[in-house]
Amino acid sequence: MSNALLQKLLLRTGSRSRLWFSLCALCVGTTLLLVSVAAWWNFKELLEGKHDNDSLGSTFLTIGKKVTDQTMGDPKATLFNTQEIEQLRTAPEVQEVGVLSSNRFPVYATFSSSVGFATEMFLEAVDDTYIDKKPADWHWQEGDRYVPVIISSDFLNLYNYGFALSQGLPQLSETSIKAVSFELMIGRGEHAVKYQAHVAGFSDRISSVLVPQSFIQYGNQLLAPGMTIAPSRLIVKAKDPSSRAFVQYLEEHGYTTNAEQLRWNKLRSVVEIVSGSTGLLAILLMGIGAMVFVLFIELTIAKAQASLQLLLQLGYSPRYLRSYMQRHFVPYAIGALVCGAVITTGMQAGAAVWGKNLNLSLSTLPGWPVWAALCLSLLLLLAMIRRAISEAIS
Amino acid sequence: MQLALQQVYALPLKEKILTHTSGMWMQDIALEQGEYVFVQAPSGTGKTTLIHLLYGLRNDYEGNISWDGKQLSATDSEALAALRSKDVSVIFQDMRLFPELTALENIEVKRTLTNTVDTTTIDGWMERLGIAHKKQSLAATLSYGEQQRVAIIRALVQPYKWLLMDEPFSHLDNENIYKAAELIAEVTRQNNAGMLLADLEDNNYFNYSRKIKL
């Protein structure tokens, strides 16, 4: 069959400017939808700390029991028992609960004679999955003489901006601290064991001095056998720590956490609402874009109705004419969506470069939800086009 | 291919049909492929309506119309398209050409449906009917007579078992009627087809096997 003649009869009536206008609307709608999905996904990945090196803050909270006038002097009153931990796992918004186990043996750190600094200290350990910036050499097993240590970034800030300035001591960078090794002595007297330690990394998430779990377990078994090892602090991964139900739960149980983190999470909720609203707006715009394009198709068919009817009277199959119209319009629709996807991919690559400068780890390609949204949009659009053409040619 | 009508009448003509005797309405008629049938009727008695009913363009009728035993009213749009492109061809009274296409393109639109007639044959037919020089003219610019000749050729460029004609020569002079009728008879014979021609006045353009007064 002569496609040139069919084009002359059925498609010449469609205005080119209207076609390009509707395609632009479709492309803009698609781009906004995909960009908002990409933004939401990037934000989610950063918040949930999928990448080890995130530093955007998180939904992880360190929780302890409040020390009150009544519980003062009673160490057991501020420890968590198994029942309380299990209960916390089912609390509102709580997704995971990790235990911060601490040393039950004396620890004494000695820096080299040039620094001339020694101190008693505490150590804590947590499951590796809760560590936000896990160093490459983060492991210890019995027999190892080197112990990696992670300290809170807050400690370094306190030293650099408080202690060092007031004492006339030099300020230290993260790199310089990592280069310094020190002696770590655990236990006392004849049971004392000496190790070499170094700061392997800094944590924005956990305010403590962390060593590998295997080291704490080994020390507790060796130097404090039979002692209670109930945790005094827990690390909680919460879906929305700023939620009223979660905050109320903490207050009712006398638990305490970093209020700053709660405030940050309030901000996070606001950002999520904003990104959600943008997504809804984008869906609306995409819908309008699709409607404009489908209306253009319907208008084209309506204008060619006389020719269409005569073609049917002459023996043209309705199925063939529908398929011809779809073959004509679908590539335009796919083109507009692909254009939106290309723009989104470009913006994601740009965001990855921008994020790298801010030490935020973003992927250079849009995440799977973007592709899923693209496929879903394409399927919906194809269904709309198919329906419009089928209704017009029957 | 048999064309059968059982007690058929067009609903808009109900009053007229019930008060007058008709040779076709409300009758049981079976027409066999190869028959040349002439239907004569004055204006306003349903010639065009009959052609449209038989071609499946209208369904406002009572009774049964069937092509080869298959009821037209139960035929879906795809089967109807197949019937119109392979079995039954038509020359409309009002020609129904695409005004934005040339004379040749109007014929091509139909020819390319089945590709059973080559373009050289079409050139010859246009020459015979005296419209070869109008090949590239837009249909809208042709005279009624020229348009009618284009419509006749368009009806012949597909395979058919029946040719339905609704006042096919109404805009032609005797010489052109003779040429057109000769061409139609020749192609219909080649197709071993039947024809049904509806017109106002009795005529002998073809060797009719049956004449019916509507």
Chai-1 contact restraints between the chains, C-beta under 6 A:
chainA,res_idxA,chainB,res_idxB,connection_type,confidence,min_distance_angstrom,max_distance_angstrom,comment,restraint_id
A,M1,B,T112,contact,1.0,0.0,6.0,A-B,restraint_1
A,S2,B,E108,contact,1.0,0.0,6.0,A-B,restraint_2
A,S2,B,T112,contact,1.0,0.0,6.0,A-B,restraint_3
A,L5,B,E105,contact,1.0,0.0,6.0,A-B,restraint_4
A,L5,B,V109,contact,1.0,0.0,6.0,A-B,restraint_5
A,L310,B,R96,contact,1.0,0.0,6.0,A-B,restraint_6
A,L314,B,K110,contact,1.0,0.0,6.0,A-B,restraint_7
A,G315,B,A81,contact,1.0,0.0,6.0,A-B,restraint_8
A,G315,B,R84,contact,1.0,0.0,6.0,A-B,restraint_9
A,G315,B,S85,contact,1.0,0.0,6.0,A-B,restraint_10
A,G315,B,L113,contact,1.0,0.0,6.0,A-B,restraint_11
A,S317,B,E78,contact,1.0,0.0,6.0,A-B,restraint_12
A,S317,B,A81,contact,1.0,0.0,6.0,A-B,restraint_13
A,P318,B,S77,contact,1.0,0.0,6.0,A-B,restraint_14
A,R319,B,E78,contact,1.0,0.0,6.0,A-B,restraint_15
